[in-house]
Every structure is written in C-alpha cells, then in structure tokens.
Amino acid sequence: MKFLCVGCDEPMRLESVDGPEQGSVSVTFGCPRCSHRVALLTNPAETQLVRSLGVKIGGRGLPPEPLEVLSTALGPQRAGAVEAAGEEGPVWAEAAAARLERLPPLARPMARMAISRYARERGVTTVTPELMDEYRARMAF
C-alpha cells in the first residue's frame, strides 16, 4: 500500500514513525516533489489490531524475498497437498530431506512430488542425495 500525493500523483515517502506512546502510533509521509505532508494517527485499539496482523509500520528492515507476495498470498502448504491421491511416496533419507528444505518454500512441494515420482518409476524406495543428483542431471536442459 502506498500513499499518493493528490496534487502531484507522486508516491509519498515515509518521514517518521513515533510511538507507540500510550498505545498510539503517529506516521508522517511527505511528497518528494511538492513537500506536501500527511500524518496518520492510530488509537490504541487500531495499534493493537495492526500488531496482531503482524504488520510493521515504518518500512521493512530486509530486502524483499523472491515471489514474496505470491508465497504470502498462497499461505503455508498443507502437508501432502500436492501428492497424488492414493500413491505411497518413497521414504526420504535424512540428508535428502535436509537438502529439500534448502529450496524456497514455494518450490519444495513441486520438487518433492517430481523426485518422488522419479523414484517410484525406477522402483527406488528411499530418496537419497545421490538420487536427487541423478534426477537433476537427467532433467537439466
């Protein structure tokens, strides 16, 4: 969400965040082109609501992650949500499961499903890092 200066149609920049004092937060924005300023003042109930939603007022401390908006909108994946119904998957060795966890959260279910299918097609009952390397080498373009 951004505030736009009505006169300039410029995105306003965050100038200051004060509080929460006695539960209220004051946020000031300014237009970089015409110096118009606007302030937002929350009451204690609004401040509590914003905090309960996990919103940080005043910008972010970290750079945005790739696909952050998409992965946030999709929410956490339910375990087994992308597995085919009725298909037993192979057992994942600890090292292979740890390697899978290093993938971005959005890619993990797809990778797990593809590698599990690859293992089943070959009659392999345990996914190992070596099998993951084999799959990657065969699927490389």
Secondary structure, DSSP 8 states (H G I E B T S, - for coil): ---B-TTT--B-EEEEEEEEETTEEEEEEE-TTT--EEEEEE-HHHHHHHHHTT--TT--SS---TTHHHHHHH-S--TTTTS-TT----EE-HHHHHHHHTS-TTTHHHHHHHHHHHHHHTT--EE-HHHHHHHHHHH--
